[in-house]
Amino acid sequence: MSLRNAPVTIALVLINVIVYAIDWLSGSRLMAMGAIIPGPVAQGEYYRIVTSGFLHFSPMHILFNMYALTQAGMVVENLWGSVNFILIYVSALLVGGIAAYETTIGTDVATAGASGAIMGLFGALAALGAKVPRLRATLLQWALFPIVATLAVGFTTTGISNADHIGGLIAGAIIGFIVPTPRLRVTGDTV
């Protein structure tokens, strides 16, 4: 697996870092305009479902998410190709964002971060592991620890949207099952 074969992953990391820097320099104006906040979304600001996936609350938030995006994105983009990677990522971002919105209606909680989309990448890897028995152990090893760790932190820490994580995970797993299994080389054979 190589980052050289993952141009969309690299682009997404750069976009997220640039957006974070602009938001930081602007005193969180982008966060105020783009995070999922139930009231504005209910009033028609549906774009927040997408823009929230490019906003982060703190240096640790973006650092952790960009590390996970680099690792998972490189593997998923190398296995599925850039077009299918985008399909998986965007589907997970949208479903995760909608889940975050639906579970915060009636509050003024702001939700932001790329983690729902990233969980979709891990969900796709787990789905591929279920489809390709000869690679099951490797793919599940890559996917299960981050999935379990992320959900555990979400269930034990306030201020984290596990609805976003779970929505993205489910969307990524579904797309991972639907998209035809990519051609993989396994010890000289293709599966």
C-alpha positions as CSV (number, residue, x, y, z in Angstrom):
1,M,0.0,0.0,0.0
2,S,1.3,3.4,-0.9
3,L,0.3,7.0,-0.3
4,R,1.5,7.7,-3.9
5,N,-1.5,5.7,-5.1
6,A,-4.0,7.6,-2.9
7,P,-4.3,11.1,-4.4
8,V,-7.8,11.7,-3.0
9,T,-6.7,10.8,0.5
10,I,-3.9,13.3,0.2
11,A,-6.2,15.9,-1.1
12,L,-8.7,15.4,1.7
13,V,-6.0,15.6,4.4
14,L,-4.8,18.9,2.8
15,I,-8.3,20.3,2.6
16,N,-9.0,19.5,6.2
17,V,-5.8,21.0,7.4
18,I,-6.3,24.2,5.4
19,V,-9.9,24.5,6.6
20,Y,-8.7,24.0,10.2
21,A,-6.0,26.7,9.8
22,I,-8.5,29.2,8.3
23,D,-11.0,28.4,11.0
24,W,-8.4,28.9,13.7
25,L,-7.2,32.2,12.2
26,S,-10.8,33.5,11.8
27,G,-11.7,32.8,15.5
28,S,-13.9,29.7,14.6
29,R,-16.1,31.6,12.2
30,L,-16.1,28.6,9.8
31,M,-17.2,26.3,12.7
32,A,-20.1,28.7,13.5
33,M,-21.2,28.7,9.8
34,G,-20.6,25.0,9.0
35,A,-21.0,22.7,11.9
36,I,-24.1,20.6,12.3
37,I,-26.3,22.7,14.7
38,P,-29.8,21.3,14.7
39,G,-31.6,24.7,14.6
40,P,-29.9,26.0,11.5
41,V,-30.2,22.7,9.7
42,A,-33.9,22.5,10.5
43,Q,-34.2,25.9,8.9
44,G,-32.8,24.7,5.6
45,E,-29.0,24.9,6.1
46,Y,-28.6,21.4,4.9
47,Y,-25.1,22.1,3.5
48,R,-23.9,21.8,7.2
49,I,-24.2,18.0,6.8
50,V,-21.3,18.1,4.4
51,T,-19.3,21.1,5.7
52,S,-19.2,19.7,9.2
53,G,-17.1,16.8,7.9
54,F,-14.3,19.3,7.1
55,L,-14.3,21.2,10.4
56,H,-12.5,20.2,13.7
57,F,-12.7,21.5,17.2
58,S,-9.0,21.3,18.4
59,P,-5.5,20.5,17.3
60,M,-5.9,17.0,18.8
61,H,-9.2,16.5,17.0
62,I,-7.7,17.2,13.6
63,L,-4.4,15.4,14.3
64,F,-6.2,12.2,15.3
65,N,-8.6,12.3,12.4
66,M,-6.0,13.1,9.8
67,Y,-3.8,10.3,11.0
68,A,-6.7,7.9,10.8
69,L,-7.7,9.3,7.4
70,T,-4.2,8.8,6.1
71,Q,-4.0,5.2,7.3
72,A,-7.5,4.1,6.3
73,G,-7.7,6.2,3.2
74,M,-4.4,4.9,1.8
75,V,-5.6,1.3,2.2
76,V,-9.1,1.8,0.9
77,E,-8.0,4.0,-2.1
78,N,-5.3,1.5,-3.0
79,L,-7.8,-1.4,-2.9
80,W,-10.9,0.2,-4.5
81,G,-9.4,3.0,-6.6
82,S,-10.1,6.7,-6.3
83,V,-13.7,6.8,-7.7
84,N,-15.0,4.0,-5.3
85,F,-13.0,5.6,-2.5
86,I,-14.9,8.9,-3.0
87,L,-18.2,6.9,-3.1
88,I,-17.4,5.2,0.2
89,Y,-16.2,8.4,1.9
90,V,-19.0,10.7,0.8
91,S,-21.7,8.1,1.6
92,A,-20.3,7.7,5.1
93,L,-19.9,11.5,5.6
94,L,-23.6,12.1,4.6
95,V,-25.1,9.2,6.5
96,G,-23.0,10.0,9.6
97,G,-23.9,13.7,9.4
98,I,-27.6,12.9,9.1
99,A,-27.4,10.5,12.1
100,A,-25.6,13.2,14.1
101,Y,-28.3,15.7,13.2
102,E,-31.2,13.4,13.9
103,T,-29.8,12.5,17.4
104,T,-29.2,16.1,18.4
105,I,-32.6,17.7,17.3
106,G,-33.9,19.8,20.1
107,T,-30.4,20.8,21.4
108,D,-27.9,23.4,20.4
109,V,-25.1,20.8,20.2
110,A,-22.6,21.4,17.4
111,T,-21.2,18.4,15.6
112,A,-18.1,18.5,13.4
113,G,-15.2,16.3,12.3
114,A,-14.2,13.8,9.6
115,S,-14.6,10.8,11.9
116,G,-18.0,9.6,10.5
117,A,-16.5,9.5,7.0
118,I,-13.3,7.8,8.3
119,M,-15.4,5.2,10.2
120,G,-17.0,4.5,6.8
121,L,-13.5,3.6,5.4
122,F,-13.0,1.1,8.3
123,G,-16.5,-0.3,7.7
124,A,-15.7,-0.9,4.0
125,L,-12.5,-2.7,5.0
126,A,-14.4,-4.9,7.4
127,A,-17.0,-5.6,4.7
128,L,-14.3,-6.5,2.3
129,G,-12.8,-8.9,4.9
130,A,-16.1,-10.6,5.1
131,K,-16.3,-11.0,1.3
132,V,-12.7,-12.2,0.8
133,P,-12.0,-15.2,3.1
134,R,-8.3,-15.4,2.3
135,L,-7.8,-11.8,3.4
136,R,-10.2,-11.8,6.3
137,A,-7.7,-11.8,9.1
138,T,-5.6,-9.0,7.7
139,L,-8.5,-6.8,6.7
140,L,-10.4,-7.3,10.0
141,Q,-7.2,-6.6,11.9
142,W,-6.8,-3.3,10.0
143,A,-10.4,-2.4,10.7
144,L,-11.7,-3.7,14.0
145,F,-9.3,-2.1,16.4
146,P,-10.0,1.4,15.2
147,I,-13.7,0.7,15.1
148,V,-13.8,-0.6,18.6
149,A,-11.5,2.1,20.0
150,T,-13.5,4.9,18.4
151,L,-16.8,3.6,19.6
152,A,-15.4,3.0,23.1
153,V,-14.1,6.5,23.4
154,G,-17.5,7.8,22.1
155,F,-19.4,5.8,24.6
156,T,-17.2,6.9,27.5
157,T,-16.5,10.5,26.7
158,T,-19.0,13.4,26.5
159,G,-19.0,15.6,23.4
160,I,-18.4,12.9,20.9
161,S,-21.1,11.9,18.4
162,N,-21.2,8.2,18.3
163,A,-24.3,8.6,16.0
164,D,-22.0,10.1,13.4
165,H,-19.5,7.3,13.9
166,I,-22.1,4.5,13.7
167,G,-23.9,6.1,10.8
168,G,-20.6,6.4,8.8
169,L,-19.6,2.9,9.8
170,I,-22.8,1.4,8.6
171,A,-22.8,3.4,5.3
172,G,-19.2,2.4,4.6
173,A,-19.9,-1.3,5.3
174,I,-22.9,-1.3,3.0
175,I,-21.0,0.4,0.2
176,G,-18.1,-2.1,0.8
177,F,-20.5,-4.9,0.2
178,I,-22.3,-3.4,-2.8
179,V,-19.2,-2.2,-4.7
180,P,-17.7,-5.1,-6.6
181,T,-14.8,-6.7,-4.8
182,P,-11.7,-5.1,-6.2
183,R,-9.1,-7.3,-7.8
184,L,-6.4,-8.0,-5.2
185,R,-3.1,-9.8,-5.6
186,V,-2.6,-12.5,-3.0
187,T,0.7,-14.4,-3.3
188,G,0.6,-14.2,-7.0
189,D,-3.1,-15.0,-7.4
190,T,-6.0,-12.7,-7.9
191,V,-9.2,-13.1,-5.9
